[in-house]
Structure formats: C-alpha cells, structure tokens
Amino acid sequence: MNLVDKRIEALRAEAQSRKIDTLMVLTAENRYYLSGYTGEDTQFDESAGALFISADKLILATDSRYNLQAESEAPLYEVICYREGLPTKIPEILKILGTKTLGFEGARLSVYQHNQIKEKLDSAMMTVELIAADDLFEPLRVIKAEQEIKLMKDALELAETVFTDFINTICPGMTEYDAAWTMEKNMREAGAQSLAFPTITASGPNSALPHAVPGNRAFQTGEPILFDWGARLNEYCSDISRTVIIGQPDATFKKVYRTVRDAQQMAIEAIKSGVSSKAVDNIARSHIENQGFKGKFGHGLGHGVGIAIHEAPRLSPLKDTSLQTGMVVTVEPGIYLSEWGGVRIENMVVVRDEGAEVLNRLDTELICLSA
C-alpha cells in the first residue's frame, strides 16, 4: 500500500467515526496529499476541482482544463468532468455515492459556494447534511513521512545553495528589490518548481517589518539586511531566514543578533516529542524579554511546513500542541526595533523522540560582508 492509499484509508476511518459518509476535499494541498493531483487554483473563487471520498468510492471532479491531467496524476480516482461549475455537478456525484452527510473544509468553502451547493441540492430534491469538518482535515498533514522530510530537505538545500552563492554579490547600493529578484531568478534557474512564498529582502529600518515588501531602498554599510526565502521543489516547501551586515556590527547589532541566535538555540534544544509547543515558544520569548527586548518579538516562534508554507502545528503563545515525532517546524525568533531595524534567524527542524533534527546546513553565525 502506497502513501496515498494509507492516507485515504486513515481519513475514511476517521470520517466513519464521525458518522460522515462522504468527504469533499477542495484545498489544493489536501487534494494533492490525498490523490497526487497537482491542479492549481488560480484564485480563491476558482477551483481546479474537488475530491469526493466515500467508504468505497473515489471521485475527482474537475473541468476540461484539467481533465487529462487529473486522469494521469490521480489513477485511484474516477474523474468526472463538469461544464457549468462544481456546484451544478454535485447532486449527480452525491447520488452516485449515496451521500447523506457531506463533510467539507470550512476554511476553504465560501458562504457563496456553500449556498450554491445547497440550492443545487434543494433543486434536485436531495437531503444531504453539510458538515464543516475542519477538525478532521486539519491534522491530515501534520506528521510527515520520511519521504516527505527528504523532499523538504532537498528544497531547503536548493534555497541555501542559492543564497550562499548570492551573498558574495551583495554590496552597498544594491536595492532590496534587485536582491529579491536575483534570489528568485537564481532559485528558478537552480531547478525550483516555484517560490515557496514571495522573497522578503529588507534593509535598515525596513527590516523591523517582519513581512516587509522589497522596495527601492539601497543597502548601506553597518545596518541589518534581513532575508526570508524558500523554494518549492517536488510540491514541498522550504523556509529560511538570515540577517547579514555589510561591514562590522556595532554594539546594538551584536547584542540583538546574539540574543536572537541564543533564543533560537535554546528553543531548538527544548524540542522533542511530547513537549508543549507553547512551552518552546516561551523559552525563546522569555530569553528575548530578559535581555531587555520585551514587546519586540511580536510573532509566533514558528510554524509547520510541508506542501503549504504554513501548516500545523504552530509554535506560539496562542495555541498549545503536544509536539510529536515527524512534525516539521520552523524556529524563527526575531527582534524588531522601529527606526533601527530587525534581526530574524530561521531554521527548519524535525521533531524526533530524542530531540530536534535541524535540516539546515547554513550556519547561523553572523555573516559580515565586505563593504
């Protein structure tokens, strides 16, 4: 039995325990995870299709743009092609499956789409209970198989290699935009399927914005230059941040950088199976606060990575999760000082029984570039 078969079998068992006889899968990442189908939704209100999983049948519904692709990539599924949109075809599909309860991803199905489906079912005089089953779908991709971890490691190696080659070209006067574009181009030329997310390059005061958008600001000597980038390769993502400097750091830079690096190391050393995600976040956050930077680390410590760039679990003060072997998370503490700038260092780690396995090869020592 291959990975997809095992995933479907586990999902069916969980659905049966919830008394849901059919599941409708709309999220692109979950569609791929459960079928191998890579059709991309071009925007939120446009879909490349849906999976319908019942106790004994598998259907992939899509339109003519993706019909042949679906048949090739998802051999376990019967492919049904719709012409007038998915809601119009749903009554026919649910009749084939004998559906009485339809579980769906509430995070993906809009109110408009939900109403459309209800209207089509009512017009067909079908009684089907629609159930938001996010608590069933959310744990799907949390534990990674070793094959998945290998794919993420490959994506990370590509991203790190590109960065290692690129930093030799950084110089005063280079703009954030030009640096980001060069990174993106080099990742694609190195074989990346796509970017895992838009590359962040932020310098000086802009680096105090955790999700800064690269602009025309030129790099200057002695200021923080923050990079956050990742590659998607074979459907899996990598995510990494580093902060560098042109020239030599002053006392402020040294203290901020050392504090962030130590906080990351302390958090990584605390990670192992059974540990609280909130407790790991608190270790890094408390260290940063104790060094005099209370309120300067606003975001969570990390997040899961996989087919999507942001997955469960979260390392944050807001939601507690017991970390389990096979989870892959980022550990990315930061300190952000308005008008000065920010420092963030991010690694990807695998939770193991005995501790954390760091997937990165790129060191976290401060990189000081020649002016």
Contacts in CASP RR format, 6 or more apart in sequence:
PFRMAT RR
TARGET T0000
AUTHOR 0000-0000-0000
METHOD contacts of the structure
MODEL  1
MNLVDKRIEALRAEAQSRKIDTLMVLTAENRYYLSGYTGEDTQFDESAGA
LFISADKLILATDSRYNLQAESEAPLYEVICYREGLPTKIPEILKILGTK
TLGFEGARLSVYQHNQIKEKLDSAMMTVELIAADDLFEPLRVIKAEQEIK
LMKDALELAETVFTDFINTICPGMTEYDAAWTMEKNMREAGAQSLAFPTI
TASGPNSALPHAVPGNRAFQTGEPILFDWGARLNEYCSDISRTVIIGQPD
ATFKKVYRTVRDAQQMAIEAIKSGVSSKAVDNIARSHIENQGFKGKFGHG
LGHGVGIAIHEAPRLSPLKDTSLQTGMVVTVEPGIYLSEWGGVRIENMVV
VRDEGAEVLNRLDTELICLSA
1 9 0 8 1.000
3 145 0 8 1.000
3 147 0 8 1.000
4 33 0 8 1.000
4 34 0 8 1.000
4 35 0 8 1.000
4 36 0 8 1.000
4 76 0 8 1.000
5 76 0 8 1.000
7 33 0 8 1.000
7 34 0 8 1.000
7 140 0 8 1.000
8 34 0 8 1.000
8 53 0 8 1.000
8 58 0 8 1.000
8 76 0 8 1.000
11 23 0 8 1.000
11 34 0 8 1.000
11 53 0 8 1.000
11 136 0 8 1.000
11 140 0 8 1.000
12 53 0 8 1.000
12 55 0 8 1.000
14 136 0 8 1.000
15 21 0 8 1.000
15 22 0 8 1.000
15 23 0 8 1.000
15 53 0 8 1.000
15 103 0 8 1.000
15 133 0 8 1.000
15 136 0 8 1.000
16 55 0 8 1.000
18 133 0 8 1.000
18 136 0 8 1.000
19 101 0 8 1.000
20 101 0 8 1.000
20 102 0 8 1.000
20 103 0 8 1.000
20 131 0 8 1.000
20 133 0 8 1.000
20 136 0 8 1.000
21 54 0 8 1.000
21 55 0 8 1.000
21 97 0 8 1.000
21 98 0 8 1.000
21 99 0 8 1.000
21 100 0 8 1.000
21 101 0 8 1.000
22 52 0 8 1.000
22 53 0 8 1.000
22 54 0 8 1.000
22 94 0 8 1.000
22 97 0 8 1.000
22 98 0 8 1.000
22 99 0 8 1.000
22 101 0 8 1.000
22 102 0 8 1.000
22 103 0 8 1.000
23 51 0 8 1.000
23 52 0 8 1.000
23 53 0 8 1.000
23 54 0 8 1.000
23 102 0 8 1.000
23 103 0 8 1.000
23 104 0 8 1.000
23 133 0 8 1.000
23 136 0 8 1.000
24 50 0 8 1.000
24 51 0 8 1.000
24 52 0 8 1.000
24 102 0 8 1.000
24 103 0 8 1.000
24 104 0 8 1.000
24 105 0 8 1.000
25 31 0 8 1.000
25 34 0 8 1.000
25 50 0 8 1.000
25 51 0 8 1.000
25 52 0 8 1.000
25 53 0 8 1.000
25 105 0 8 1.000
25 137 0 8 1.000
26 47 0 8 1.000
26 49 0 8 1.000
26 50 0 8 1.000
26 104 0 8 1.000
26 105 0 8 1.000
26 108 0 8 1.000
26 109 0 8 1.000
27 105 0 8 1.000
27 107 0 8 1.000
27 108 0 8 1.000
27 137 0 8 1.000
28 39 0 8 1.000
28 40 0 8 1.000
28 41 0 8 1.000
28 48 0 8 1.000
29 141 0 8 1.000
29 307 0 8 1.000
29 308 0 8 1.000
30 51 0 8 1.000
30 105 0 8 1.000
30 137 0 8 1.000
30 140 0 8 1.000
30 141 0 8 1.000
31 37 0 8 1.000
31 39 0 8 1.000
31 48 0 8 1.000
31 49 0 8 1.000
31 50 0 8 1.000
31 51 0 8 1.000
32 38 0 8 1.000
32 39 0 8 1.000
32 235 0 8 1.000
32 307 0 8 1.000
33 140 0 8 1.000
33 141 0 8 1.000
33 307 0 8 1.000
34 51 0 8 1.000
34 53 0 8 1.000
34 140 0 8 1.000
35 51 0 8 1.000
35 58 0 8 1.000
35 60 0 8 1.000
35 73 0 8 1.000
35 74 0 8 1.000
35 76 0 8 1.000
35 77 0 8 1.000
36 73 0 8 1.000
36 74 0 8 1.000
37 51 0 8 1.000
37 60 0 8 1.000
37 69 0 8 1.000
37 70 0 8 1.000
37 73 0 8 1.000
37 74 0 8 1.000
37 77 0 8 1.000
38 69 0 8 1.000
38 73 0 8 1.000
38 235 0 8 1.000
39 48 0 8 1.000
39 49 0 8 1.000
39 62 0 8 1.000
39 66 0 8 1.000
39 69 0 8 1.000
39 70 0 8 1.000
40 48 0 8 1.000
41 47 0 8 1.000
41 48 0 8 1.000
42 48 0 8 1.000
44 110 0 8 1.000
45 110 0 8 1.000
45 112 0 8 1.000
45 113 0 8 1.000
47 86 0 8 1.000
48 62 0 8 1.000
48 65 0 8 1.000
48 66 0 8 1.000
49 60 0 8 1.000
49 61 0 8 1.000
49 62 0 8 1.000
49 63 0 8 1.000
49 66 0 8 1.000
49 86 0 8 1.000
50 60 0 8 1.000
50 61 0 8 1.000
50 62 0 8 1.000
50 86 0 8 1.000
51 58 0 8 1.000
51 59 0 8 1.000
51 60 0 8 1.000
51 61 0 8 1.000
51 77 0 8 1.000
52 58 0 8 1.000
52 59 0 8 1.000
52 60 0 8 1.000
52 61 0 8 1.000
52 93 0 8 1.000
52 94 0 8 1.000
52 97 0 8 1.000
54 97 0 8 1.000
54 98 0 8 1.000
54 99 0 8 1.000
57 78 0 8 1.000
57 96 0 8 1.000
57 97 0 8 1.000
58 76 0 8 1.000
58 77 0 8 1.000
58 78 0 8 1.000
59 77 0 8 1.000
59 78 0 8 1.000
59 79 0 8 1.000
59 80 0 8 1.000
59 93 0 8 1.000
59 96 0 8 1.000
59 97 0 8 1.000
60 70 0 8 1.000
60 74 0 8 1.000
60 77 0 8 1.000
60 78 0 8 1.000
60 79 0 8 1.000
60 80 0 8 1.000
61 79 0 8 1.000
61 80 0 8 1.000
61 81 0 8 1.000
61 82 0 8 1.000
61 86 0 8 1.000
61 89 0 8 1.000
61 90 0 8 1.000
61 93 0 8 1.000
62 70 0 8 1.000
62 79 0 8 1.000
62 80 0 8 1.000
62 81 0 8 1.000
62 82 0 8 1.000
63 81 0 8 1.000
63 82 0 8 1.000
63 83 0 8 1.000
63 85 0 8 1.000
64 81 0 8 1.000
64 83 0 8 1.000
67 79 0 8 1.000
67 81 0 8 1.000
70 77 0 8 1.000
70 79 0 8 1.000
71 79 0 8 1.000
80 89 0 8 1.000
80 92 0 8 1.000
80 93 0 8 1.000
82 88 0 8 1.000
82 89 0 8 1.000
87 113 0 8 1.000
87 116 0 8 1.000
87 117 0 8 1.000
87 119 0 8 1.000
87 120 0 8 1.000
88 120 0 8 1.000
90 117 0 8 1.000
90 120 0 8 1.000
90 121 0 8 1.000
91 120 0 8 1.000
91 121 0 8 1.000
91 123 0 8 1.000
91 124 0 8 1.000
91 126 0 8 1.000
94 102 0 8 1.000
94 121 0 8 1.000
94 126 0 8 1.000
94 128 0 8 1.000
95 124 0 8 1.000
95 126 0 8 1.000
99 128 0 8 1.000
100 127 0 8 1.000
100 128 0 8 1.000
100 129 0 8 1.000
101 128 0 8 1.000
101 129 0 8 1.000
101 131 0 8 1.000
102 128 0 8 1.000
102 129 0 8 1.000
102 130 0 8 1.000
102 131 0 8 1.000
103 130 0 8 1.000
103 131 0 8 1.000
103 132 0 8 1.000
103 133 0 8 1.000
103 136 0 8 1.000
104 130 0 8 1.000
104 131 0 8 1.000
104 132 0 8 1.000
104 133 0 8 1.000
105 132 0 8 1.000
105 133 0 8 1.000
105 134 0 8 1.000
105 137 0 8 1.000
106 132 0 8 1.000
106 133 0 8 1.000
106 134 0 8 1.000
107 134 0 8 1.000
109 132 0 8 1.000
114 130 0 8 1.000
117 130 0 8 1.000
118 130 0 8 1.000
121 127 0 8 1.000
121 128 0 8 1.000
138 312 0 8 1.000
139 312 0 8 1.000
141 306 0 8 1.000
141 307 0 8 1.000
141 308 0 8 1.000
141 311 0 8 1.000
141 312 0 8 1.000
142 311 0 8 1.000
142 312 0 8 1.000
142 313 0 8 1.000
142 324 0 8 1.000
142 327 0 8 1.000
143 324 0 8 1.000
143 325 0 8 1.000
143 326 0 8 1.000
143 327 0 8 1.000
144 152 0 8 1.000
144 306 0 8 1.000
144 326 0 8 1.000
144 327 0 8 1.000
144 328 0 8 1.000
144 350 0 8 1.000
148 236 0 8 1.000
148 306 0 8 1.000
148 328 0 8 1.000
149 326 0 8 1.000
149 328 0 8 1.000
149 350 0 8 1.000
149 359 0 8 1.000
151 233 0 8 1.000
151 234 0 8 1.000
151 235 0 8 1.000
151 236 0 8 1.000
152 236 0 8 1.000
152 237 0 8 1.000
152 238 0 8 1.000
152 305 0 8 1.000
152 306 0 8 1.000
152 328 0 8 1.000
152 348 0 8 1.000
152 359 0 8 1.000
153 359 0 8 1.000
154 233 0 8 1.000
154 234 0 8 1.000
154 236 0 8 1.000
155 192 0 8 1.000
155 196 0 8 1.000
155 230 0 8 1.000
155 231 0 8 1.000
155 232 0 8 1.000
155 233 0 8 1.000
155 234 0 8 1.000
155 236 0 8 1.000
155 237 0 8 1.000
155 238 0 8 1.000
156 230 0 8 1.000
156 231 0 8 1.000
156 238 0 8 1.000
156 240 0 8 1.000
156 348 0 8 1.000
156 359 0 8 1.000
156 360 0 8 1.000
157 361 0 8 1.000
158 187 0 8 1.000
158 190 0 8 1.000
158 191 0 8 1.000
158 192 0 8 1.000
158 231 0 8 1.000
158 233 0 8 1.000
158 238 0 8 1.000
159 187 0 8 1.000
159 192 0 8 1.000
159 196 0 8 1.000
159 229 0 8 1.000
159 230 0 8 1.000
159 231 0 8 1.000
159 238 0 8 1.000
159 240 0 8 1.000
160 240 0 8 1.000
160 360 0 8 1.000
160 361 0 8 1.000
160 362 0 8 1.000
161 190 0 8 1.000
162 183 0 8 1.000
162 186 0 8 1.000
162 187 0 8 1.000
162 190 0 8 1.000
162 231 0 8 1.000
163 183 0 8 1.000
163 227 0 8 1.000
163 229 0 8 1.000
163 240 0 8 1.000
163 242 0 8 1.000
163 362 0 8 1.000
164 362 0 8 1.000
165 186 0 8 1.000
166 179 0 8 1.000
166 182 0 8 1.000
166 183 0 8 1.000
166 186 0 8 1.000
167 244 0 8 1.000
167 367 0 8 1.000
167 369 0 8 1.000
169 182 0 8 1.000
170 179 0 8 1.000
170 219 0 8 1.000
170 225 0 8 1.000
170 244 0 8 1.000
170 246 0 8 1.000
170 369 0 8 1.000
171 219 0 8 1.000
171 246 0 8 1.000
171 369 0 8 1.000
171 371 0 8 1.000
172 218 0 8 1.000
172 219 0 8 1.000
172 220 0 8 1.000
172 221 0 8 1.000
172 246 0 8 1.000
172 371 0 8 1.000
173 218 0 8 1.000
173 219 0 8 1.000
173 220 0 8 1.000
174 218 0 8 1.000
174 219 0 8 1.000
175 214 0 8 1.000
175 215 0 8 1.000
175 216 0 8 1.000
175 217 0 8 1.000
175 218 0 8 1.000
175 219 0 8 1.000
176 201 0 8 1.000
176 202 0 8 1.000
176 203 0 8 1.000
176 206 0 8 1.000
176 212 0 8 1.000
176 214 0 8 1.000
176 215 0 8 1.000
176 216 0 8 1.000
176 217 0 8 1.000
176 219 0 8 1.000
177 201 0 8 1.000
177 214 0 8 1.000
177 215 0 8 1.000
177 216 0 8 1.000
179 201 0 8 1.000
179 214 0 8 1.000
179 219 0 8 1.000
179 227 0 8 1.000
180 198 0 8 1.000
180 199 0 8 1.000
180 200 0 8 1.000
180 201 0 8 1.000
180 214 0 8 1.000
183 199 0 8 1.000
183 201 0 8 1.000
183 227 0 8 1.000
183 229 0 8 1.000
184 195 0 8 1.000
184 199 0 8 1.000
187 195 0 8 1.000
187 229 0 8 1.000
187 230 0 8 1.000
187 231 0 8 1.000
188 194 0 8 1.000
188 195 0 8 1.000
190 231 0 8 1.000
191 233 0 8 1.000
192 231 0 8 1.000
192 232 0 8 1.000
192 233 0 8 1.000
193 231 0 8 1.000
193 232 0 8 1.000
193 233 0 8 1.000
193 234 0 8 1.000
193 235 0 8 1.000
194 231 0 8 1.000
194 232 0 8 1.000
195 229 0 8 1.000
195 230 0 8 1.000
195 231 0 8 1.000
195 232 0 8 1.000
196 229 0 8 1.000
196 230 0 8 1.000
196 231 0 8 1.000
196 232 0 8 1.000
196 237 0 8 1.000
196 238 0 8 1.000
196 239 0 8 1.000
196 309 0 8 1.000
197 230 0 8 1.000
197 237 0 8 1.000
197 239 0 8 1.000
197 309 0 8 1.000
198 213 0 8 1.000
199 214 0 8 1.000
199 227 0 8 1.000
199 228 0 8 1.000
199 229 0 8 1.000
199 230 0 8 1.000
200 211 0 8 1.000
200 212 0 8 1.000
200 213 0 8 1.000
200 214 0 8 1.000
200 226 0 8 1.000
200 227 0 8 1.000
200 228 0 8 1.000
200 229 0 8 1.000
200 241 0 8 1.000
201 212 0 8 1.000
201 214 0 8 1.000
201 225 0 8 1.000
201 226 0 8 1.000
201 227 0 8 1.000
202 209 0 8 1.000
202 212 0 8 1.000
202 214 0 8 1.000
202 225 0 8 1.000
202 226 0 8 1.000
203 217 0 8 1.000
203 218 0 8 1.000
203 219 0 8 1.000
203 220 0 8 1.000
203 223 0 8 1.000
203 224 0 8 1.000
203 225 0 8 1.000
203 226 0 8 1.000
204 217 0 8 1.000
204 220 0 8 1.000
204 223 0 8 1.000
204 224 0 8 1.000
204 225 0 8 1.000
204 340 0 8 1.000
204 341 0 8 1.000
204 342 0 8 1.000
205 338 0 8 1.000
205 339 0 8 1.000
205 340 0 8 1.000
205 341 0 8 1.000
206 212 0 8 1.000
206 215 0 8 1.000
206 217 0 8 1.000
206 341 0 8 1.000
207 223 0 8 1.000
207 224 0 8 1.000
207 225 0 8 1.000
207 226 0 8 1.000
207 243 0 8 1.000
207 336 0 8 1.000
207 341 0 8 1.000
207 342 0 8 1.000
207 343 0 8 1.000
208 336 0 8 1.000
208 337 0 8 1.000
208 338 0 8 1.000
208 339 0 8 1.000
208 340 0 8 1.000
208 341 0 8 1.000
208 342 0 8 1.000
209 336 0 8 1.000
210 298 0 8 1.000
210 299 0 8 1.000
210 334 0 8 1.000
210 336 0 8 1.000
210 344 0 8 1.000
212 226 0 8 1.000
219 225 0 8 1.000
219 246 0 8 1.000
220 246 0 8 1.000
221 246 0 8 1.000
221 247 0 8 1.000
221 371 0 8 1.000
222 245 0 8 1.000
222 246 0 8 1.000
222 247 0 8 1.000
222 248 0 8 1.000
222 249 0 8 1.000
222 250 0 8 1.000
222 253 0 8 1.000
223 245 0 8 1.000
223 246 0 8 1.000
223 341 0 8 1.000
224 243 0 8 1.000
224 244 0 8 1.000
224 245 0 8 1.000
224 253 0 8 1.000
224 256 0 8 1.000
224 340 0 8 1.000
224 341 0 8 1.000
224 342 0 8 1.000
224 343 0 8 1.000
225 243 0 8 1.000
225 244 0 8 1.000
225 245 0 8 1.000
225 246 0 8 1.000
226 241 0 8 1.000
226 242 0 8 1.000
226 243 0 8 1.000
226 342 0 8 1.000
226 343 0 8 1.000
226 344 0 8 1.000
227 241 0 8 1.000
227 242 0 8 1.000
227 243 0 8 1.000
227 244 0 8 1.000
228 239 0 8 1.000
228 240 0 8 1.000
228 241 0 8 1.000
228 344 0 8 1.000
228 346 0 8 1.000
229 240 0 8 1.000
229 241 0 8 1.000
230 237 0 8 1.000
230 238 0 8 1.000
230 239 0 8 1.000
230 240 0 8 1.000
231 237 0 8 1.000
231 238 0 8 1.000
232 238 0 8 1.000
235 307 0 8 1.000
236 306 0 8 1.000
236 307 0 8 1.000
237 305 0 8 1.000
237 306 0 8 1.000
237 307 0 8 1.000
237 308 0 8 1.000
237 309 0 8 1.000
238 305 0 8 1.000
238 348 0 8 1.000
239 305 0 8 1.000
239 309 0 8 1.000
239 330 0 8 1.000
239 346 0 8 1.000
239 348 0 8 1.000
240 346 0 8 1.000
240 347 0 8 1.000
240 348 0 8 1.000
240 360 0 8 1.000
240 362 0 8 1.000
241 332 0 8 1.000
241 344 0 8 1.000
241 345 0 8 1.000
241 346 0 8 1.000
242 345 0 8 1.000
242 346 0 8 1.000
242 362 0 8 1.000
242 364 0 8 1.000
242 367 0 8 1.000
243 257 0 8 1.000
243 260 0 8 1.000
243 342 0 8 1.000
243 343 0 8 1.000
243 344 0 8 1.000
243 345 0 8 1.000
243 366 0 8 1.000
244 366 0 8 1.000
244 367 0 8 1.000
244 368 0 8 1.000
244 369 0 8 1.000
245 253 0 8 1.000
245 366 0 8 1.000
245 367 0 8 1.000
245 368 0 8 1.000
245 369 0 8 1.000
246 368 0 8 1.000
246 369 0 8 1.000
246 370 0 8 1.000
246 371 0 8 1.000
247 368 0 8 1.000
247 369 0 8 1.000
247 370 0 8 1.000
247 371 0 8 1.000
248 368 0 8 1.000
249 257 0 8 1.000
249 366 0 8 1.000
249 368 0 8 1.000
252 340 0 8 1.000
253 343 0 8 1.000
255 291 0 8 1.000
256 293 0 8 1.000
256 335 0 8 1.000
256 337 0 8 1.000
256 342 0 8 1.000
256 343 0 8 1.000
257 343 0 8 1.000
257 366 0 8 1.000
259 287 0 8 1.000
259 288 0 8 1.000
259 291 0 8 1.000
259 293 0 8 1.000
259 335 0 8 1.000
260 288 0 8 1.000
260 333 0 8 1.000
260 334 0 8 1.000
260 335 0 8 1.000
260 343 0 8 1.000
260 344 0 8 1.000
260 345 0 8 1.000
261 345 0 8 1.000
261 364 0 8 1.000
261 366 0 8 1.000
262 287 0 8 1.000
263 283 0 8 1.000
263 284 0 8 1.000
263 285 0 8 1.000
263 287 0 8 1.000
263 288 0 8 1.000
263 333 0 8 1.000
263 334 0 8 1.000
264 284 0 8 1.000
264 331 0 8 1.000
264 332 0 8 1.000
264 333 0 8 1.000
264 345 0 8 1.000
264 347 0 8 1.000
264 364 0 8 1.000
265 364 0 8 1.000
266 283 0 8 1.000
266 284 0 8 1.000
266 287 0 8 1.000
267 280 0 8 1.000
267 281 0 8 1.000
267 283 0 8 1.000
267 284 0 8 1.000
267 301 0 8 1.000
267 315 0 8 1.000
267 331 0 8 1.000
267 333 0 8 1.000
268 331 0 8 1.000
268 347 0 8 1.000
268 349 0 8 1.000
268 356 0 8 1.000
268 358 0 8 1.000
269 356 0 8 1.000
270 279 0 8 1.000
270 280 0 8 1.000
270 283 0 8 1.000
271 280 0 8 1.000
271 323 0 8 1.000
271 329 0 8 1.000
271 331 0 8 1.000
271 349 0 8 1.000
271 351 0 8 1.000
271 355 0 8 1.000
271 356 0 8 1.000
272 323 0 8 1.000
272 351 0 8 1.000
272 352 0 8 1.000
272 353 0 8 1.000
272 354 0 8 1.000
272 355 0 8 1.000
272 356 0 8 1.000
273 323 0 8 1.000
273 324 0 8 1.000
273 325 0 8 1.000
273 351 0 8 1.000
273 352 0 8 1.000
273 353 0 8 1.000
273 355 0 8 1.000
274 322 0 8 1.000
274 323 0 8 1.000
274 324 0 8 1.000
275 322 0 8 1.000
275 323 0 8 1.000
276 320 0 8 1.000
276 321 0 8 1.000
276 322 0 8 1.000
276 323 0 8 1.000
277 313 0 8 1.000
277 314 0 8 1.000
277 315 0 8 1.000
277 316 0 8 1.000
277 319 0 8 1.000
277 320 0 8 1.000
277 321 0 8 1.000
277 322 0 8 1.000
277 323 0 8 1.000
278 315 0 8 1.000
278 316 0 8 1.000
278 317 0 8 1.000
278 319 0 8 1.000
278 320 0 8 1.000
278 321 0 8 1.000
280 301 0 8 1.000
280 315 0 8 1.000
280 323 0 8 1.000
280 331 0 8 1.000
281 300 0 8 1.000
281 301 0 8 1.000
281 302 0 8 1.000
281 315 0 8 1.000
281 316 0 8 1.000
281 317 0 8 1.000
282 317 0 8 1.000
284 297 0 8 1.000
284 301 0 8 1.000
284 331 0 8 1.000
284 333 0 8 1.000
285 297 0 8 1.000
285 301 0 8 1.000
285 317 0 8 1.000
285 333 0 8 1.000
288 294 0 8 1.000
288 296 0 8 1.000
288 297 0 8 1.000
288 333 0 8 1.000
288 334 0 8 1.000
288 335 0 8 1.000
289 295 0 8 1.000
289 297 0 8 1.000
293 335 0 8 1.000
296 334 0 8 1.000
296 335 0 8 1.000
296 336 0 8 1.000
296 337 0 8 1.000
297 333 0 8 1.000
297 334 0 8 1.000
297 335 0 8 1.000
297 336 0 8 1.000
298 336 0 8 1.000
299 316 0 8 1.000
299 334 0 8 1.000
300 314 0 8 1.000
300 315 0 8 1.000
300 316 0 8 1.000
300 317 0 8 1.000
300 318 0 8 1.000
301 315 0 8 1.000
301 316 0 8 1.000
301 331 0 8 1.000
301 332 0 8 1.000
301 333 0 8 1.000
302 314 0 8 1.000
302 315 0 8 1.000
302 316 0 8 1.000
302 329 0 8 1.000
302 330 0 8 1.000
302 331 0 8 1.000
302 332 0 8 1.000
303 310 0 8 1.000
303 311 0 8 1.000
303 313 0 8 1.000
303 314 0 8 1.000
303 315 0 8 1.000
303 329 0 8 1.000
303 330 0 8 1.000
304 310 0 8 1.000
304 311 0 8 1.000
304 312 0 8 1.000
304 313 0 8 1.000
304 314 0 8 1.000
304 327 0 8 1.000
304 328 0 8 1.000
304 329 0 8 1.000
304 330 0 8 1.000
305 311 0 8 1.000
305 328 0 8 1.000
305 329 0 8 1.000
305 330 0 8 1.000
305 348 0 8 1.000
306 328 0 8 1.000
312 321 0 8 1.000
313 319 0 8 1.000
313 321 0 8 1.000
313 323 0 8 1.000
313 327 0 8 1.000
313 329 0 8 1.000
314 321 0 8 1.000
315 329 0 8 1.000
315 330 0 8 1.000
315 331 0 8 1.000
323 329 0 8 1.000
323 351 0 8 1.000
324 351 0 8 1.000
325 351 0 8 1.000
325 352 0 8 1.000
325 353 0 8 1.000
326 350 0 8 1.000
326 351 0 8 1.000
326 352 0 8 1.000
327 350 0 8 1.000
327 351 0 8 1.000
328 348 0 8 1.000
328 349 0 8 1.000
328 350 0 8 1.000
328 351 0 8 1.000
328 359 0 8 1.000
329 348 0 8 1.000
329 349 0 8 1.000
329 351 0 8 1.000
330 346 0 8 1.000
330 347 0 8 1.000
330 348 0 8 1.000
330 349 0 8 1.000
331 346 0 8 1.000
331 347 0 8 1.000
331 349 0 8 1.000
331 356 0 8 1.000
332 344 0 8 1.000
332 345 0 8 1.000
332 346 0 8 1.000
332 347 0 8 1.000
333 344 0 8 1.000
333 345 0 8 1.000
334 342 0 8 1.000
334 343 0 8 1.000
334 344 0 8 1.000
334 345 0 8 1.000
335 342 0 8 1.000
335 343 0 8 1.000
336 342 0 8 1.000
345 364 0 8 1.000
347 358 0 8 1.000
347 359 0 8 1.000
347 360 0 8 1.000
347 364 0 8 1.000
348 358 0 8 1.000
348 359 0 8 1.000
348 360 0 8 1.000
349 356 0 8 1.000
349 357 0 8 1.000
349 358 0 8 1.000
349 359 0 8 1.000
350 356 0 8 1.000
350 357 0 8 1.000
350 359 0 8 1.000
END
